[in-house]
Each structure stands twice: as C-alpha cells, then as structure tokens.
Amino acid sequence: MIVANNLKQAGAGFGTDTNIVTIITNDETLQLEKMSKEEVSNEILTFIINRLRRN
C-alpha cells in the first residue's frame, strides 16, 4: 500500500493543516478529498482495518 500526498494543490502538503491523499494498493485506488491531517489518518486506518477484515 502507498499513500501519496498531493503537493501541487493549495491547502495540501507540508506547512498546512490539511492534506489531499491517494491510497494505492494492488487492487484499488482511493482518492480522498482535502481534509485535516487527523481526518486523513483516520481514513487511512479505516481503510487498512476494512482490508484486513475482507481477508
């Protein structure tokens, strides 16, 4: 799994309180909207938990 942080859009990346990330796996790609870094971390953990439950 790769979590790619979009550094090209305003309000995302370093020095801000928000991120825009894409979660990439062998099976799927999930583009998240701009959200707080805490919300992003919750989405990543939820994604991982859901994948583990499917296996």
KEKE-3310 file (N, C-alpha, C; in steps of 0.2 Angstrom, whole numbers, plus 5000, padded with zeros to 4 digits):
npx = (5004:5002:5003:5000:5004:4997:5005:5004:4992:4983:4983:4987:4999:5015:5017:5004:4987:4980:4978:4978:4976:4980:4976:4984:4983:4987:4975:4966:4962:4960:4955:4956:4947:4951:4956:4958:4973:4972:4960:4963:4972:4963:4955:4965:4968:4955:4953:4964:4960:4947:4952:4959:4949:4942:4950)
npy = (4994:5011:5028:5042:5059:5074:5087:5097:5105:5119:5121:5108:5096:5100:5111:5115:5113:5103:5090:5081:5066:5051:5034:5019:5003:4986:4982:4993:5010:5025:5040:5054:5068:5085:5086:5088:5084:5075:5069:5063:5053:5045:5040:5033:5023:5017:5012:5002:4993:4989:4982:4972:4965:4960:4950)
npz = (5000:4996:5001:4994:4995:4989:4983:4975:4975:4982:5000:5003:5009:5015:5029:5031:5038:5032:5020:5004:4999:4990:4991:4987:4981:4976:4971:4971:4970:4980:4981:4991:4997:5001:5018:5036:5043:5054:5051:5039:5043:5051:5040:5033:5043:5044:5031:5031:5041:5036:5024:5030:5037:5026:5022)
capx = (5000:5006:4998:5003:5001:4997:5009:5003:4986:4983:4980:4989:5006:5019:5016:4997:4984:4976:4981:4974:4980:4978:4978:4985:4985:4987:4968:4961:4965:4955:4957:4952:4946:4955:4953:4963:4978:4969:4954:4967:4975:4958:4953:4970:4967:4949:4955:4968:4955:4942:4955:4961:4943:4940:4955)
capy = (5000:5018:5034:5048:5066:5078:5093:5103:5108:5123:5118:5102:5095:5102:5118:5116:5108:5099:5086:5078:5060:5045:5027:5015:4996:4982:4981:4998:5017:5029:5047:5057:5075:5089:5086:5089:5078:5070:5065:5058:5047:5041:5037:5028:5017:5013:5008:4996:4989:4986:4977:4966:4961:4956:4944)
capz = (5000:4996:5002:4991:4997:4983:4985:4970:4976:4988:5006:5004:5009:5021:5031:5031:5042:5028:5015:4999:4998:4987:4994:4981:4983:4970:4969:4971:4971:4983:4981:4997:4997:5006:5024:5041:5044:5058:5047:5034:5047:5052:5034:5032:5047:5042:5025:5032:5045:5031:5020:5035:5038:5020:5021)
cpx = (5004:5001:5002:5000:5002:5000:5007:4996:4986:4980:4982:4996:5009:5017:5009:4994:4980:4980:4976:4978:4976:4980:4978:4987:4985:4980:4964:4965:4959:4958:4953:4952:4951:4952:4959:4967:4976:4964:4958:4969:4969:4955:4958:4969:4961:4950:4958:4963:4950:4946:4957:4954:4940:4944:4954)
cpy = (5006:5023:5040:5054:5070:5085:5099:5107:5113:5120:5111:5101:5098:5110:5120:5111:5103:5095:5083:5072:5055:5039:5023:5008:4992:4981:4987:5005:5021:5036:5051:5065:5078:5088:5087:5082:5073:5066:5060:5052:5042:5037:5031:5021:5013:5009:5002:4991:4985:4981:4971:4962:4957:4950:4939)
cpz = (5000:4997:5000:4993:4991:4986:4980:4971:4982:4994:5007:5005:5015:5023:5031:5036:5039:5023:5010:4997:4993:4990:4988:4984:4976:4967:4968:4972:4974:4984:4986:4995:5002:5013:5029:5041:5048:5055:5042:5037:5049:5046:5032:5036:5046:5036:5027:5036:5040:5027:5024:5036:5032:5019:5026)
residu = (MET:ILE:VAL:ALA:ASN:ASN:LEU:LYS:GLN:ALA:GLY:ALA:GLY:PHE:GLY:THR:ASP:THR:ASN:ILE:VAL:THR:ILE:ILE:THR:ASN:ASP:GLU:THR:LEU:GLN:LEU:GLU:LYS:MET:SER:LYS:GLU:GLU:VAL:SER:ASN:GLU:ILE:LEU:THR:PHE:ILE:ILE:ASN:ARG:LEU:ARG:ARG:ASN)
# end
